[in-house]
Amino acid sequence: MSQVCEICGKKSIKAAKISFSHKQNTHRQLPNLQTVKAKINGSVKTIKVCTSCIKAGKFEKA
């Protein structure tokens, strides 16, 4: 399963955890994705959408 928003294309990024001794460990920061039912071209589909797109109302809820 890919962690990509189907509306805006937001995906995971690389980030560094920095310890007290300044050792850097890279890890992934995932977007906050929710599965919602949306109307796309007149049909109802279940899609993964980030919470910023949900709050902005960038799609029509079913």
C-alpha distances in whole Angstrom, upper triangle without the diagonal:
4,7,9,12,12,16,17,14,14,12,13,16,18,21,24,25,28,31,34,35,33,31,28,24,21,18,15,16,13,13,14,12,13,12,16,18,19,22,21,24,25,23,21,17,14,12,11,14,15,18,20,20,20,23,25,24,23,22,24,23,23
4,6,9,10,14,14,11,11,9,9,13,15,18,21,23,27,29,33,34,31,29,26,23,19,16,13,13,10,11,13,11,13,13,16,18,19,21,20,23,25,23,21,17,15,12,10,12,13,16,18,17,19,22,22,22,21,20,22,22,23
4,7,9,12,12,9,8,6,7,11,13,16,19,21,24,27,30,32,29,27,24,21,18,15,11,10,7,7,9,8,10,11,14,17,18,21,20,23,25,23,21,17,15,11,8,10,10,13,15,15,16,19,20,20,18,19,21,21,22
4,6,9,9,6,6,5,7,11,14,17,21,22,26,29,32,34,31,29,26,23,20,17,13,12,9,8,10,8,11,11,14,16,16,19,17,21,23,21,19,16,14,10,7,8,8,12,13,12,14,17,17,18,16,16,19,19,21
4,6,6,5,5,7,10,13,17,19,23,24,28,31,34,36,33,32,28,26,22,19,16,14,11,8,9,7,9,10,11,14,13,16,15,18,20,19,17,14,12,8,6,5,6,9,10,9,11,14,14,14,12,12,15,16,18
4,6,6,8,10,13,16,20,22,26,28,31,34,38,39,36,35,31,29,26,23,19,17,14,12,12,10,11,10,11,12,11,13,12,15,17,16,14,12,10,7,6,6,8,12,12,10,12,15,14,14,11,11,13,14,16
4,6,8,11,15,17,21,23,27,29,32,35,38,40,37,36,33,31,27,25,21,19,16,13,13,11,12,12,12,13,11,12,11,14,16,16,15,13,12,9,8,7,8,11,10,7,10,13,11,11,8,8,12,13,16
4,6,9,13,15,19,21,24,27,30,33,36,37,34,34,30,28,25,23,19,17,14,11,13,11,13,14,15,16,15,16,15,17,20,20,19,17,16,12,11,8,8,11,9,7,11,13,11,12,9,11,14,16,19
4,6,10,12,16,18,22,25,28,31,34,36,32,31,28,26,22,20,16,15,12,10,12,11,14,15,16,18,16,18,16,19,22,21,20,17,16,12,10,9,9,12,12,10,13,16,15,15,13,14,17,19,21
4,7,9,13,15,19,21,24,28,31,32,29,28,24,23,19,17,13,11,9,7,10,9,13,14,16,19,18,20,19,22,24,24,22,19,17,14,11,9,7,11,10,10,13,15,14,16,14,15,19,20,22
4,7,10,13,17,19,22,25,29,30,27,26,22,20,16,14,10,9,7,6,10,10,13,15,17,20,20,22,21,24,27,25,24,20,18,15,11,11,9,13,13,13,16,18,18,19,17,18,22,22,24
4,7,10,13,15,19,22,25,26,23,22,18,16,13,10,6,5,5,6,10,11,14,17,19,22,23,26,25,28,30,29,27,23,21,17,14,13,11,14,15,16,18,20,20,22,20,22,25,25,27
4,6,10,13,16,19,23,24,20,19,15,14,10,8,6,5,7,9,12,14,18,20,23,26,26,29,28,31,33,32,30,27,24,21,17,17,14,16,16,18,20,21,22,24,22,24,28,28,30
4,7,10,13,16,20,20,17,16,12,10,7,6,5,6,9,12,15,17,21,23,26,29,30,32,31,34,37,35,34,30,28,24,21,20,18,20,20,22,24,25,25,28,26,28,31,31,34
4,7,10,13,16,17,14,13,9,8,6,6,6,7,10,13,16,18,22,25,28,31,32,35,34,37,39,38,36,33,30,26,23,22,19,20,20,23,25,25,26,29,28,30,33,33,35
4,6,10,13,13,10,9,6,5,4,6,9,10,13,16,19,22,25,28,31,34,35,38,37,41,43,41,39,36,33,30,26,25,22,23,23,26,28,28,29,32,31,33,36,36,39
4,6,10,11,9,8,6,5,6,7,10,11,14,17,19,22,26,29,32,35,36,39,39,42,44,43,40,37,34,31,27,27,24,24,25,27,29,29,30,33,33,35,38,37,40
4,7,8,5,6,5,7,9,11,14,14,18,21,23,26,29,32,35,39,40,43,43,46,48,46,44,41,38,35,31,30,27,27,27,30,32,32,33,36,36,38,41,40,43
4,5,5,5,7,8,11,13,16,17,20,23,25,28,31,34,37,41,42,45,45,49,51,49,46,43,40,37,33,33,29,30,30,33,35,34,36,39,39,41,44,43,45
4,5,8,10,12,15,17,20,20,24,26,28,31,34,37,40,44,45,49,48,52,54,52,50,47,43,40,37,36,32,32,33,36,37,36,38,41,41,43,46,46,48
4,6,9,12,15,18,21,22,26,28,30,33,36,40,43,46,47,51,50,54,56,54,52,48,45,42,38,38,35,35,35,38,40,39,41,44,43,45,49,48,51
4,6,9,12,15,18,19,23,26,28,31,34,37,40,44,45,48,47,51,53,51,49,46,43,40,36,35,32,32,32,35,37,37,38,41,41,43,46,46,48
4,7,10,13,17,18,22,25,27,30,33,36,39,43,44,47,46,50,52,50,48,45,41,38,35,34,31,32,32,35,37,37,38,41,40,42,45,45,47
4,6,10,13,15,18,21,24,27,30,33,36,40,40,44,43,46,48,47,44,41,38,35,31,31,28,29,29,32,34,34,35,38,37,39,42,42,44
4,7,10,13,16,19,22,24,28,30,34,37,38,41,41,44,46,44,42,38,35,32,29,29,26,27,28,30,32,32,34,36,35,37,40,40,42
4,7,10,13,16,19,21,25,28,31,34,35,38,37,40,42,41,39,35,32,29,25,25,23,25,25,27,29,30,31,33,32,34,37,37,39
4,7,10,13,16,18,21,24,27,31,32,35,34,37,39,38,35,32,29,26,22,22,20,21,22,24,26,27,28,30,29,31,34,33,35
4,6,10,13,15,18,20,24,27,28,31,30,34,36,34,32,28,25,22,18,18,16,18,19,21,23,24,25,27,26,27,30,30,32
4,7,9,12,16,18,21,25,26,29,28,32,34,32,30,27,24,20,17,16,13,15,16,18,19,20,22,24,23,24,27,27,29
4,7,8,12,15,18,21,22,25,25,28,30,29,26,23,20,17,13,13,10,12,14,15,17,18,19,21,20,21,24,24,26
4,6,10,13,15,19,19,22,22,26,27,26,24,21,18,14,11,9,7,9,10,11,13,14,16,17,17,18,21,20,23
4,7,10,13,16,17,21,21,25,26,25,22,19,16,13,10,8,5,6,9,10,11,12,14,16,16,17,19,18,21
4,7,9,13,14,18,18,22,23,21,18,16,12,10,6,5,4,6,9,10,10,12,14,15,14,14,17,16,18
4,6,10,12,16,17,20,21,19,16,13,10,8,6,5,6,7,10,10,9,12,14,14,14,13,15,13,15
4,7,9,13,14,18,18,16,13,10,6,6,5,6,9,10,13,12,10,14,16,15,14,13,14,11,12
4,6,10,12,16,15,13,10,8,6,6,6,7,10,10,13,11,9,13,14,12,12,10,10,8,9
4,7,9,13,12,10,6,6,4,6,9,10,13,14,16,13,11,15,16,13,13,10,9,6,6
4,6,10,9,8,6,6,6,7,10,10,13,14,15,12,11,14,14,11,10,7,6,5,5
4,7,6,5,5,6,9,10,13,13,16,17,18,15,13,17,16,13,11,8,6,6,6
4,5,5,6,7,10,10,13,13,17,18,19,15,15,18,17,14,12,8,8,9,9
4,6,8,10,13,13,17,17,20,22,22,18,18,21,20,17,14,11,10,12,12
4,7,10,13,14,18,18,22,23,23,20,19,22,21,17,16,12,10,11,10
4,6,10,12,16,17,20,22,23,20,19,22,21,18,16,13,11,11,9
4,7,10,13,14,18,19,21,18,16,20,20,16,15,12,10,9,6
4,6,10,12,16,17,19,16,15,19,19,16,15,12,11,10,8
4,7,10,13,15,17,15,14,17,18,16,15,12,12,10,9
4,6,10,12,14,12,12,15,16,14,13,11,12,11,11
4,7,10,12,10,10,14,15,14,13,12,13,13,14
4,7,8,7,7,10,11,11,10,9,12,11,14
4,6,6,7,9,10,11,10,11,14,14,17
4,5,5,6,9,10,11,12,14,14,17
4,5,5,6,9,9,11,14,15,18
4,5,5,6,6,8,11,12,15
4,6,5,7,7,10,9,13
4,5,8,10,12,12,15
4,6,9,11,12,16
4,6,7,9,13
4,7,10,13
4,6,9
4,7
4
